[in-house]
Amino acid sequence: VSAKSGAIVIGKDNEADQQYWGGLIDEFAVYTRALSETEIKRDMNRGIVAVSPAGKMSIAWGDIKSTY
């Protein structure tokens, strides 16, 4: 897996300009590296752990929606 700089786009096909996911996304996570198969299965079975907002940058859904 190669790292790329630029915007993170969730729910859109990178190869098509207007193809967006039409459903709902229940859980979402960003990792700093590619996960192993075992780590992916672990997260699928236990769910994503909530993030503590202390000391983290925050952004409102409305800001994301209005920007993109």
CHARMM internal coordinates of N, CA and C (Angstrom, degrees):
IC EDIT
DIST 1 N 1 CA 1.4485
DIST 1 CA 1 C 1.5125
ANGL 1 N 1 CA 1 C 107.24
DIST 1 C 2 N 1.3041
ANGL 1 CA 1 C 2 N 116.08
DIHE 1 N 1 CA 1 C 2 N 129.36
DIST 2 N 2 CA 1.4585
ANGL 1 C 2 N 2 CA 119.50
DIHE 1 CA 1 C 2 N 2 CA 178.94
DIST 2 CA 2 C 1.5225
ANGL 2 N 2 CA 2 C 110.59
DIHE 1 C 2 N 2 CA 2 C -103.74
DIST 2 C 3 N 1.3103
ANGL 2 CA 2 C 3 N 115.51
DIHE 2 N 2 CA 2 C 3 N 144.40
DIST 3 N 3 CA 1.4677
ANGL 2 C 3 N 3 CA 120.85
DIHE 2 CA 2 C 3 N 3 CA 178.59
DIST 3 CA 3 C 1.5199
ANGL 3 N 3 CA 3 C 109.18
DIHE 2 C 3 N 3 CA 3 C -85.41
DIST 3 C 4 N 1.3037
ANGL 3 CA 3 C 4 N 115.41
DIHE 3 N 3 CA 3 C 4 N 140.83
DIST 4 N 4 CA 1.4617
ANGL 3 C 4 N 4 CA 120.67
DIHE 3 CA 3 C 4 N 4 CA 177.52
DIST 4 CA 4 C 1.5156
ANGL 4 N 4 CA 4 C 108.62
DIHE 3 C 4 N 4 CA 4 C -128.48
DIST 4 C 5 N 1.3078
ANGL 4 CA 4 C 5 N 116.05
DIHE 4 N 4 CA 4 C 5 N 145.74
DIST 5 N 5 CA 1.4600
ANGL 4 C 5 N 5 CA 118.80
DIHE 4 CA 4 C 5 N 5 CA 175.46
DIST 5 CA 5 C 1.5240
ANGL 5 N 5 CA 5 C 108.57
DIHE 4 C 5 N 5 CA 5 C -90.98
DIST 5 C 6 N 1.2869
ANGL 5 CA 5 C 6 N 115.83
DIHE 5 N 5 CA 5 C 6 N 158.39
DIST 6 N 6 CA 1.4589
ANGL 5 C 6 N 6 CA 120.60
DIHE 5 CA 5 C 6 N 6 CA 179.93
DIST 6 CA 6 C 1.5089
ANGL 6 N 6 CA 6 C 111.10
DIHE 5 C 6 N 6 CA 6 C 125.97
DIST 6 C 7 N 1.3025
ANGL 6 CA 6 C 7 N 115.30
DIHE 6 N 6 CA 6 C 7 N -173.58
DIST 7 N 7 CA 1.4607
ANGL 6 C 7 N 7 CA 121.82
DIHE 6 CA 6 C 7 N 7 CA -176.82
DIST 7 CA 7 C 1.5235
ANGL 7 N 7 CA 7 C 111.35
DIHE 6 C 7 N 7 CA 7 C -70.13
DIST 7 C 8 N 1.3165
ANGL 7 CA 7 C 8 N 115.81
DIHE 7 N 7 CA 7 C 8 N 145.96
DIST 8 N 8 CA 1.4623
ANGL 7 C 8 N 8 CA 121.65
DIHE 7 CA 7 C 8 N 8 CA 172.34
DIST 8 CA 8 C 1.5183
ANGL 8 N 8 CA 8 C 106.74
DIHE 7 C 8 N 8 CA 8 C -89.83
DIST 8 C 9 N 1.3126
ANGL 8 CA 8 C 9 N 116.82
DIHE 8 N 8 CA 8 C 9 N 124.78
DIST 9 N 9 CA 1.4634
ANGL 8 C 9 N 9 CA 121.36
DIHE 8 CA 8 C 9 N 9 CA 179.92
DIST 9 CA 9 C 1.5223
ANGL 9 N 9 CA 9 C 107.87
DIHE 8 C 9 N 9 CA 9 C -115.64
DIST 9 C 10 N 1.3243
ANGL 9 CA 9 C 10 N 116.37
DIHE 9 N 9 CA 9 C 10 N 124.06
DIST 10 N 10 CA 1.4605
ANGL 9 C 10 N 10 CA 122.07
DIHE 9 CA 9 C 10 N 10 CA -177.80
DIST 10 CA 10 C 1.5176
ANGL 10 N 10 CA 10 C 108.26
DIHE 9 C 10 N 10 CA 10 C -114.35
DIST 10 C 11 N 1.3165
ANGL 10 CA 10 C 11 N 116.37
DIHE 10 N 10 CA 10 C 11 N 126.20
DIST 11 N 11 CA 1.4581
ANGL 10 C 11 N 11 CA 120.10
DIHE 10 CA 10 C 11 N 11 CA 176.52
DIST 11 CA 11 C 1.5177
ANGL 11 N 11 CA 11 C 114.41
DIHE 10 C 11 N 11 CA 11 C 86.83
DIST 11 C 12 N 1.3230
ANGL 11 CA 11 C 12 N 117.87
DIHE 11 N 11 CA 11 C 12 N 19.02
DIST 12 N 12 CA 1.4641
ANGL 11 C 12 N 12 CA 121.32
DIHE 11 CA 11 C 12 N 12 CA 178.80
DIST 12 CA 12 C 1.5218
ANGL 12 N 12 CA 12 C 108.74
DIHE 11 C 12 N 12 CA 12 C -132.44
DIST 12 C 13 N 1.3105
ANGL 12 CA 12 C 13 N 116.67
DIHE 12 N 12 CA 12 C 13 N 140.81
DIST 13 N 13 CA 1.4601
ANGL 12 C 13 N 13 CA 122.62
DIHE 12 CA 12 C 13 N 13 CA 176.61
DIST 13 CA 13 C 1.5280
ANGL 13 N 13 CA 13 C 108.74
DIHE 12 C 13 N 13 CA 13 C -73.46
DIST 13 C 14 N 1.3218
ANGL 13 CA 13 C 14 N 117.49
DIHE 13 N 13 CA 13 C 14 N 123.75
DIST 14 N 14 CA 1.4644
ANGL 13 C 14 N 14 CA 121.06
DIHE 13 CA 13 C 14 N 14 CA 179.89
DIST 14 CA 14 C 1.5223
ANGL 14 N 14 CA 14 C 112.99
DIHE 13 C 14 N 14 CA 14 C -64.61
DIST 14 C 15 N 1.3225
ANGL 14 CA 14 C 15 N 117.13
DIHE 14 N 14 CA 14 C 15 N -24.85
DIST 15 N 15 CA 1.4590
ANGL 14 C 15 N 15 CA 121.16
DIHE 14 CA 14 C 15 N 15 CA -175.52
DIST 15 CA 15 C 1.5274
ANGL 15 N 15 CA 15 C 113.48
DIHE 14 C 15 N 15 CA 15 C -90.50
DIST 15 C 16 N 1.3127
ANGL 15 CA 15 C 16 N 118.00
DIHE 15 N 15 CA 15 C 16 N -10.99
DIST 16 N 16 CA 1.4671
ANGL 15 C 16 N 16 CA 120.93
DIHE 15 CA 15 C 16 N 16 CA -177.28
DIST 16 CA 16 C 1.5252
ANGL 16 N 16 CA 16 C 109.81
DIHE 15 C 16 N 16 CA 16 C -128.75
DIST 16 C 17 N 1.3248
ANGL 16 CA 16 C 17 N 116.23
DIHE 16 N 16 CA 16 C 17 N 139.68
DIST 17 N 17 CA 1.4621
ANGL 16 C 17 N 17 CA 120.47
DIHE 16 CA 16 C 17 N 17 CA -176.73
DIST 17 CA 17 C 1.5217
ANGL 17 N 17 CA 17 C 113.92
DIHE 16 C 17 N 17 CA 17 C -68.33
DIST 17 C 18 N 1.3024
ANGL 17 CA 17 C 18 N 118.21
DIHE 17 N 17 CA 17 C 18 N -37.25
DIST 18 N 18 CA 1.4640
ANGL 17 C 18 N 18 CA 120.33
DIHE 17 CA 17 C 18 N 18 CA -171.41
DIST 18 CA 18 C 1.5288
ANGL 18 N 18 CA 18 C 114.18
DIHE 17 C 18 N 18 CA 18 C -121.53
DIST 18 C 19 N 1.3086
ANGL 18 CA 18 C 19 N 118.48
DIHE 18 N 18 CA 18 C 19 N 27.60
DIST 19 N 19 CA 1.4646
ANGL 18 C 19 N 19 CA 120.57
DIHE 18 CA 18 C 19 N 19 CA 178.51
DIST 19 CA 19 C 1.5206
ANGL 19 N 19 CA 19 C 109.40
DIHE 18 C 19 N 19 CA 19 C -104.27
DIST 19 C 20 N 1.3370
ANGL 19 CA 19 C 20 N 114.62
DIHE 19 N 19 CA 19 C 20 N 105.40
DIST 20 N 20 CA 1.4582
ANGL 19 C 20 N 20 CA 121.37
DIHE 19 CA 19 C 20 N 20 CA -178.67
DIST 20 CA 20 C 1.5164
ANGL 20 N 20 CA 20 C 110.40
DIHE 19 C 20 N 20 CA 20 C -114.70
DIST 20 C 21 N 1.3265
ANGL 20 CA 20 C 21 N 116.78
DIHE 20 N 20 CA 20 C 21 N 151.18
DIST 21 N 21 CA 1.4618
ANGL 20 C 21 N 21 CA 123.29
DIHE 20 CA 20 C 21 N 21 CA 175.91
DIST 21 CA 21 C 1.5145
ANGL 21 N 21 CA 21 C 107.98
DIHE 20 C 21 N 21 CA 21 C -62.41
DIST 21 C 22 N 1.3298
ANGL 21 CA 21 C 22 N 117.34
DIHE 21 N 21 CA 21 C 22 N 129.48
DIST 22 N 22 CA 1.4562
ANGL 21 C 22 N 22 CA 121.70
DIHE 21 CA 21 C 22 N 22 CA -176.72
DIST 22 CA 22 C 1.5111
ANGL 22 N 22 CA 22 C 114.21
DIHE 21 C 22 N 22 CA 22 C -94.88
DIST 22 C 23 N 1.3200
ANGL 22 CA 22 C 23 N 118.39
DIHE 22 N 22 CA 22 C 23 N -0.52
DIST 23 N 23 CA 1.4610
ANGL 22 C 23 N 23 CA 121.07
DIHE 22 CA 22 C 23 N 23 CA -176.16
DIST 23 CA 23 C 1.5168
ANGL 23 N 23 CA 23 C 112.41
DIHE 22 C 23 N 23 CA 23 C -106.92
DIST 23 C 24 N 1.3140
ANGL 23 CA 23 C 24 N 114.83
DIHE 23 N 23 CA 23 C 24 N -159.86
DIST 24 N 24 CA 1.4590
ANGL 23 C 24 N 24 CA 122.00
DIHE 23 CA 23 C 24 N 24 CA 178.61
DIST 24 CA 24 C 1.5234
ANGL 24 N 24 CA 24 C 109.46
DIHE 23 C 24 N 24 CA 24 C -107.25
DIST 24 C 25 N 1.3018
ANGL 24 CA 24 C 25 N 116.67
DIHE 24 N 24 CA 24 C 25 N 147.54
DIST 25 N 25 CA 1.4575
ANGL 24 C 25 N 25 CA 121.92
DIHE 24 CA 24 C 25 N 25 CA 175.75
DIST 25 CA 25 C 1.5226
ANGL 25 N 25 CA 25 C 106.88
DIHE 24 C 25 N 25 CA 25 C -109.50
DIST 25 C 26 N 1.3341
ANGL 25 CA 25 C 26 N 116.03
DIHE 25 N 25 CA 25 C 26 N 118.30
DIST 26 N 26 CA 1.4650
ANGL 25 C 26 N 26 CA 121.15
DIHE 25 CA 25 C 26 N 26 CA -175.01
DIST 26 CA 26 C 1.5237
ANGL 26 N 26 CA 26 C 112.40
DIHE 25 C 26 N 26 CA 26 C -83.18
DIST 26 C 27 N 1.3086
ANGL 26 CA 26 C 27 N 117.23
DIHE 26 N 26 CA 26 C 27 N -43.39
DIST 27 N 27 CA 1.4588
ANGL 26 C 27 N 27 CA 121.44
DIHE 26 CA 26 C 27 N 27 CA -179.74
DIST 27 CA 27 C 1.5222
ANGL 27 N 27 CA 27 C 109.20
DIHE 26 C 27 N 27 CA 27 C -132.96
DIST 27 C 28 N 1.3054
ANGL 27 CA 27 C 28 N 115.27
DIHE 27 N 27 CA 27 C 28 N 148.09
DIST 28 N 28 CA 1.4523
ANGL 27 C 28 N 28 CA 120.61
DIHE 27 CA 27 C 28 N 28 CA -176.53
DIST 28 CA 28 C 1.5264
ANGL 28 N 28 CA 28 C 108.12
DIHE 27 C 28 N 28 CA 28 C -146.35
DIST 28 C 29 N 1.3118
ANGL 28 CA 28 C 29 N 116.70
DIHE 28 N 28 CA 28 C 29 N 137.61
DIST 29 N 29 CA 1.4676
ANGL 28 C 29 N 29 CA 120.54
DIHE 28 CA 28 C 29 N 29 CA 178.77
DIST 29 CA 29 C 1.5212
ANGL 29 N 29 CA 29 C 109.93
DIHE 28 C 29 N 29 CA 29 C -144.50
DIST 29 C 30 N 1.3248
ANGL 29 CA 29 C 30 N 115.80
DIHE 29 N 29 CA 29 C 30 N 147.08
DIST 30 N 30 CA 1.4608
ANGL 29 C 30 N 30 CA 122.62
DIHE 29 CA 29 C 30 N 30 CA 175.19
DIST 30 CA 30 C 1.5234
ANGL 30 N 30 CA 30 C 106.89
DIHE 29 C 30 N 30 CA 30 C -120.46
DIST 30 C 31 N 1.3053
ANGL 30 CA 30 C 31 N 116.30
DIHE 30 N 30 CA 30 C 31 N 132.20
DIST 31 N 31 CA 1.4601
ANGL 30 C 31 N 31 CA 121.92
DIHE 30 CA 30 C 31 N 31 CA -179.99
DIST 31 CA 31 C 1.5227
ANGL 31 N 31 CA 31 C 109.03
DIHE 30 C 31 N 31 CA 31 C -116.77
DIST 31 C 32 N 1.3077
ANGL 31 CA 31 C 32 N 116.23
DIHE 31 N 31 CA 31 C 32 N 156.41
DIST 32 N 32 CA 1.4681
ANGL 31 C 32 N 32 CA 121.03
DIHE 31 CA 31 C 32 N 32 CA 179.87
DIST 32 CA 32 C 1.5217
ANGL 32 N 32 CA 32 C 112.69
DIHE 31 C 32 N 32 CA 32 C -86.78
DIST 32 C 33 N 1.3394
ANGL 32 CA 32 C 33 N 115.79
DIHE 32 N 32 CA 32 C 33 N -0.07
DIST 33 N 33 CA 1.4700
ANGL 32 C 33 N 33 CA 120.27
DIHE 32 CA 32 C 33 N 33 CA -179.54
DIST 33 CA 33 C 1.5239
ANGL 33 N 33 CA 33 C 108.81
DIHE 32 C 33 N 33 CA 33 C -155.79
DIST 33 C 34 N 1.3200
ANGL 33 CA 33 C 34 N 115.82
DIHE 33 N 33 CA 33 C 34 N 167.46
DIST 34 N 34 CA 1.4663
ANGL 33 C 34 N 34 CA 120.14
DIHE 33 CA 33 C 34 N 34 CA 175.35
DIST 34 CA 34 C 1.5237
ANGL 34 N 34 CA 34 C 108.72
DIHE 33 C 34 N 34 CA 34 C -72.02
DIST 34 C 35 N 1.3306
ANGL 34 CA 34 C 35 N 117.02
DIHE 34 N 34 CA 34 C 35 N 137.48
DIST 35 N 35 CA 1.4610
ANGL 34 C 35 N 35 CA 121.73
DIHE 34 CA 34 C 35 N 35 CA 179.87
DIST 35 CA 35 C 1.5211
ANGL 35 N 35 CA 35 C 110.84
DIHE 34 C 35 N 35 CA 35 C -90.12
DIST 35 C 36 N 1.3164
ANGL 35 CA 35 C 36 N 115.46
DIHE 35 N 35 CA 35 C 36 N 152.10
DIST 36 N 36 CA 1.4644
ANGL 35 C 36 N 36 CA 120.69
DIHE 35 CA 35 C 36 N 36 CA 174.69
DIST 36 CA 36 C 1.5279
ANGL 36 N 36 CA 36 C 108.64
DIHE 35 C 36 N 36 CA 36 C -76.98
DIST 36 C 37 N 1.3120
ANGL 36 CA 36 C 37 N 116.68
DIHE 36 N 36 CA 36 C 37 N 165.95
DIST 37 N 37 CA 1.4636
ANGL 36 C 37 N 37 CA 121.00
DIHE 36 CA 36 C 37 N 37 CA 177.44
DIST 37 CA 37 C 1.5309
ANGL 37 N 37 CA 37 C 110.52
DIHE 36 C 37 N 37 CA 37 C -58.64
DIST 37 C 38 N 1.3138
ANGL 37 CA 37 C 38 N 116.73
DIHE 37 N 37 CA 37 C 38 N -40.48
DIST 38 N 38 CA 1.4682
ANGL 37 C 38 N 38 CA 121.37
DIHE 37 CA 37 C 38 N 38 CA 179.55
DIST 38 CA 38 C 1.5291
ANGL 38 N 38 CA 38 C 110.97
DIHE 37 C 38 N 38 CA 38 C -62.86
DIST 38 C 39 N 1.3261
ANGL 38 CA 38 C 39 N 117.01
DIHE 38 N 38 CA 38 C 39 N -42.71
DIST 39 N 39 CA 1.4679
ANGL 38 C 39 N 39 CA 120.75
DIHE 38 CA 38 C 39 N 39 CA 179.55
DIST 39 CA 39 C 1.5270
ANGL 39 N 39 CA 39 C 111.55
DIHE 38 C 39 N 39 CA 39 C -65.97
DIST 39 C 40 N 1.3187
ANGL 39 CA 39 C 40 N 117.14
DIHE 39 N 39 CA 39 C 40 N -38.78
DIST 40 N 40 CA 1.4701
ANGL 39 C 40 N 40 CA 120.88
DIHE 39 CA 39 C 40 N 40 CA 177.88
DIST 40 CA 40 C 1.5190
ANGL 40 N 40 CA 40 C 110.08
DIHE 39 C 40 N 40 CA 40 C -63.62
DIST 40 C 41 N 1.3287
ANGL 40 CA 40 C 41 N 116.67
DIHE 40 N 40 CA 40 C 41 N -46.55
DIST 41 N 41 CA 1.4681
ANGL 40 C 41 N 41 CA 120.38
DIHE 40 CA 40 C 41 N 41 CA 178.62
DIST 41 CA 41 C 1.5229
ANGL 41 N 41 CA 41 C 111.16
DIHE 40 C 41 N 41 CA 41 C -61.72
DIST 41 C 42 N 1.3198
ANGL 41 CA 41 C 42 N 117.28
DIHE 41 N 41 CA 41 C 42 N -40.06
DIST 42 N 42 CA 1.4685
ANGL 41 C 42 N 42 CA 121.42
DIHE 41 CA 41 C 42 N 42 CA 178.28
DIST 42 CA 42 C 1.5275
ANGL 42 N 42 CA 42 C 110.48
DIHE 41 C 42 N 42 CA 42 C -58.97
DIST 42 C 43 N 1.3313
ANGL 42 CA 42 C 43 N 116.36
DIHE 42 N 42 CA 42 C 43 N -47.99
DIST 43 N 43 CA 1.4639
ANGL 42 C 43 N 43 CA 119.92
DIHE 42 CA 42 C 43 N 43 CA -179.80
DIST 43 CA 43 C 1.5222
ANGL 43 N 43 CA 43 C 111.87
DIHE 42 C 43 N 43 CA 43 C -66.28
DIST 43 C 44 N 1.3237
ANGL 43 CA 43 C 44 N 117.45
DIHE 43 N 43 CA 43 C 44 N -35.09
DIST 44 N 44 CA 1.4697
ANGL 43 C 44 N 44 CA 120.59
DIHE 43 CA 43 C 44 N 44 CA 177.74
DIST 44 CA 44 C 1.5253
ANGL 44 N 44 CA 44 C 110.61
DIHE 43 C 44 N 44 CA 44 C -64.39
DIST 44 C 45 N 1.3269
ANGL 44 CA 44 C 45 N 116.86
DIHE 44 N 44 CA 44 C 45 N -38.77
DIST 45 N 45 CA 1.4627
ANGL 44 C 45 N 45 CA 121.13
DIHE 44 CA 44 C 45 N 45 CA -176.59
DIST 45 CA 45 C 1.5256
ANGL 45 N 45 CA 45 C 113.76
DIHE 44 C 45 N 45 CA 45 C -79.96
DIST 45 C 46 N 1.3149
ANGL 45 CA 45 C 46 N 118.07
DIHE 45 N 45 CA 45 C 46 N -35.36
DIST 46 N 46 CA 1.4649
ANGL 45 C 46 N 46 CA 119.48
DIHE 45 CA 45 C 46 N 46 CA -176.92
DIST 46 CA 46 C 1.5233
ANGL 46 N 46 CA 46 C 112.80
DIHE 45 C 46 N 46 CA 46 C -99.86
DIST 46 C 47 N 1.3065
ANGL 46 CA 46 C 47 N 117.03
DIHE 46 N 46 CA 46 C 47 N -15.58
DIST 47 N 47 CA 1.4623
ANGL 46 C 47 N 47 CA 120.18
DIHE 46 CA 46 C 47 N 47 CA -177.56
DIST 47 CA 47 C 1.5168
ANGL 47 N 47 CA 47 C 110.74
DIHE 46 C 47 N 47 CA 47 C 88.37
DIST 47 C 48 N 1.2928
ANGL 47 CA 47 C 48 N 114.62
DIHE 47 N 47 CA 47 C 48 N 169.24
DIST 48 N 48 CA 1.4572
ANGL 47 C 48 N 48 CA 121.58
DIHE 47 CA 47 C 48 N 48 CA -179.58
DIST 48 CA 48 C 1.5243
ANGL 48 N 48 CA 48 C 108.61
DIHE 47 C 48 N 48 CA 48 C -84.09
DIST 48 C 49 N 1.3152
ANGL 48 CA 48 C 49 N 116.51
DIHE 48 N 48 CA 48 C 49 N 134.75
DIST 49 N 49 CA 1.4592
ANGL 48 C 49 N 49 CA 121.58
DIHE 48 CA 48 C 49 N 49 CA 179.37
DIST 49 CA 49 C 1.5273
ANGL 49 N 49 CA 49 C 108.60
DIHE 48 C 49 N 49 CA 49 C -79.98
DIST 49 C 50 N 1.3148
ANGL 49 CA 49 C 50 N 116.51
DIHE 49 N 49 CA 49 C 50 N 138.13
DIST 50 N 50 CA 1.4660
ANGL 49 C 50 N 50 CA 121.10
DIHE 49 CA 49 C 50 N 50 CA 179.42
DIST 50 CA 50 C 1.5242
ANGL 50 N 50 CA 50 C 110.40
DIHE 49 C 50 N 50 CA 50 C -63.26
DIST 50 C 51 N 1.3118
ANGL 50 CA 50 C 51 N 115.80
DIHE 50 N 50 CA 50 C 51 N 149.22
DIST 51 N 51 CA 1.4590
ANGL 50 C 51 N 51 CA 122.35
DIHE 50 CA 50 C 51 N 51 CA 179.28
DIST 51 CA 51 C 1.5203
ANGL 51 N 51 CA 51 C 109.14
DIHE 50 C 51 N 51 CA 51 C -94.53
DIST 51 C 52 N 1.3050
ANGL 51 CA 51 C 52 N 116.05
DIHE 51 N 51 CA 51 C 52 N 135.72
DIST 52 N 52 CA 1.4598
ANGL 51 C 52 N 52 CA 120.16
DIHE 51 CA 51 C 52 N 52 CA 173.17
DIST 52 CA 52 C 1.5225
ANGL 52 N 52 CA 52 C 107.95
DIHE 51 C 52 N 52 CA 52 C -80.72
DIST 52 C 53 N 1.3299
ANGL 52 CA 52 C 53 N 118.50
DIHE 52 N 52 CA 52 C 53 N 125.64
DIST 53 N 53 CA 1.4601
ANGL 52 C 53 N 53 CA 120.38
DIHE 52 CA 52 C 53 N 53 CA -176.08
DIST 53 CA 53 C 1.5269
ANGL 53 N 53 CA 53 C 114.65
DIHE 52 C 53 N 53 CA 53 C -76.02
DIST 53 C 54 N 1.3255
ANGL 53 CA 53 C 54 N 118.41
DIHE 53 N 53 CA 53 C 54 N -7.98
DIST 54 N 54 CA 1.4645
ANGL 53 C 54 N 54 CA 121.32
DIHE 53 CA 53 C 54 N 54 CA -177.18
DIST 54 CA 54 C 1.5270
ANGL 54 N 54 CA 54 C 111.06
DIHE 53 C 54 N 54 CA 54 C -58.22
DIST 54 C 55 N 1.3204
ANGL 54 CA 54 C 55 N 116.23
DIHE 54 N 54 CA 54 C 55 N 122.44
DIST 55 N 55 CA 1.4537
ANGL 54 C 55 N 55 CA 121.71
DIHE 54 CA 54 C 55 N 55 CA 177.28
DIST 55 CA 55 C 1.5170
ANGL 55 N 55 CA 55 C 115.03
DIHE 54 C 55 N 55 CA 55 C 74.37
DIST 55 C 56 N 1.3236
ANGL 55 CA 55 C 56 N 117.96
DIHE 55 N 55 CA 55 C 56 N 9.62
DIST 56 N 56 CA 1.4642
ANGL 55 C 56 N 56 CA 121.99
DIHE 55 CA 55 C 56 N 56 CA -178.79
DIST 56 CA 56 C 1.5321
ANGL 56 N 56 CA 56 C 109.84
DIHE 55 C 56 N 56 CA 56 C -106.20
DIST 56 C 57 N 1.3119
ANGL 56 CA 56 C 57 N 116.11
DIHE 56 N 56 CA 56 C 57 N 151.01
DIST 57 N 57 CA 1.4545
ANGL 56 C 57 N 57 CA 120.70
DIHE 56 CA 56 C 57 N 57 CA 173.93
DIST 57 CA 57 C 1.5272
ANGL 57 N 57 CA 57 C 108.11
DIHE 56 C 57 N 57 CA 57 C -70.17
DIST 57 C 58 N 1.2914
ANGL 57 CA 57 C 58 N 116.95
DIHE 57 N 57 CA 57 C 58 N 136.90
DIST 58 N 58 CA 1.4625
ANGL 57 C 58 N 58 CA 119.37
DIHE 57 CA 57 C 58 N 58 CA 178.26
DIST 58 CA 58 C 1.5224
ANGL 58 N 58 CA 58 C 110.03
DIHE 57 C 58 N 58 CA 58 C -119.01
DIST 58 C 59 N 1.3144
ANGL 58 CA 58 C 59 N 115.72
DIHE 58 N 58 CA 58 C 59 N 154.78
DIST 59 N 59 CA 1.4589
ANGL 58 C 59 N 59 CA 121.66
DIHE 58 CA 58 C 59 N 59 CA 177.45
DIST 59 CA 59 C 1.5227
ANGL 59 N 59 CA 59 C 108.03
DIHE 58 C 59 N 59 CA 59 C -146.03
DIST 59 C 60 N 1.2865
ANGL 59 CA 59 C 60 N 116.01
DIHE 59 N 59 CA 59 C 60 N 141.16
DIST 60 N 60 CA 1.4639
ANGL 59 C 60 N 60 CA 121.06
DIHE 59 CA 59 C 60 N 60 CA -179.09
DIST 60 CA 60 C 1.5185
ANGL 60 N 60 CA 60 C 109.90
DIHE 59 C 60 N 60 CA 60 C -85.89
DIST 60 C 61 N 1.3461
ANGL 60 CA 60 C 61 N 116.24
DIHE 60 N 60 CA 60 C 61 N 147.20
DIST 61 N 61 CA 1.4568
ANGL 60 C 61 N 61 CA 121.66
DIHE 60 CA 60 C 61 N 61 CA 178.44
DIST 61 CA 61 C 1.5219
ANGL 61 N 61 CA 61 C 110.56
DIHE 60 C 61 N 61 CA 61 C -54.63
DIST 61 C 62 N 1.3177
ANGL 61 CA 61 C 62 N 117.86
DIHE 61 N 61 CA 61 C 62 N -39.57
DIST 62 N 62 CA 1.4644
ANGL 61 C 62 N 62 CA 121.16
DIHE 61 CA 61 C 62 N 62 CA 179.65
DIST 62 CA 62 C 1.5198
ANGL 62 N 62 CA 62 C 112.29
DIHE 61 C 62 N 62 CA 62 C -61.11
DIST 62 C 63 N 1.3463
ANGL 62 CA 62 C 63 N 117.22
DIHE 62 N 62 CA 62 C 63 N -35.80
DIST 63 N 63 CA 1.4652
ANGL 62 C 63 N 63 CA 120.80
DIHE 62 CA 62 C 63 N 63 CA 177.54
DIST 63 CA 63 C 1.5220
ANGL 63 N 63 CA 63 C 110.97
DIHE 62 C 63 N 63 CA 63 C -67.16
DIST 63 C 64 N 1.3183
ANGL 63 CA 63 C 64 N 116.94
DIHE 63 N 63 CA 63 C 64 N -40.80
DIST 64 N 64 CA 1.4618
ANGL 63 C 64 N 64 CA 120.95
DIHE 63 CA 63 C 64 N 64 CA 178.29
DIST 64 CA 64 C 1.5212
ANGL 64 N 64 CA 64 C 109.45
DIHE 63 C 64 N 64 CA 64 C -64.20
DIST 64 C 65 N 1.3313
ANGL 64 CA 64 C 65 N 116.07
DIHE 64 N 64 CA 64 C 65 N -47.57
DIST 65 N 65 CA 1.4613
ANGL 64 C 65 N 65 CA 121.26
DIHE 64 CA 64 C 65 N 65 CA -177.96
DIST 65 CA 65 C 1.5246
ANGL 65 N 65 CA 65 C 111.84
DIHE 64 C 65 N 65 CA 65 C -61.04
DIST 65 C 66 N 1.3214
ANGL 65 CA 65 C 66 N 117.56
DIHE 65 N 65 CA 65 C 66 N -42.67
DIST 66 N 66 CA 1.4584
ANGL 65 C 66 N 66 CA 120.14
DIHE 65 CA 65 C 66 N 66 CA -176.19
DIST 66 CA 66 C 1.5224
ANGL 66 N 66 CA 66 C 112.35
DIHE 65 C 66 N 66 CA 66 C -75.53
DIST 66 C 67 N 1.3269
ANGL 66 CA 66 C 67 N 117.44
DIHE 66 N 66 CA 66 C 67 N -22.68
DIST 67 N 67 CA 1.4583
ANGL 66 C 67 N 67 CA 120.98
DIHE 66 CA 66 C 67 N 67 CA -178.64
DIST 67 CA 67 C 1.5195
ANGL 67 N 67 CA 67 C 112.32
DIHE 66 C 67 N 67 CA 67 C -82.50
DIST 67 C 68 N 1.3414
ANGL 67 CA 67 C 68 N 116.93
DIHE 67 N 67 CA 67 C 68 N -34.58
DIST 68 N 68 CA 1.4536
ANGL 67 C 68 N 68 CA 120.00
DIHE 67 CA 67 C 68 N 68 CA -174.42
DIST 68 CA 68 C 1.4557
ANGL 68 N 68 CA 68 C 110.78
DIHE 67 C 68 N 68 CA 68 C -114.67
END
COOR INIT
IC SEED 1 N 1 CA 1 C
IC BUILD
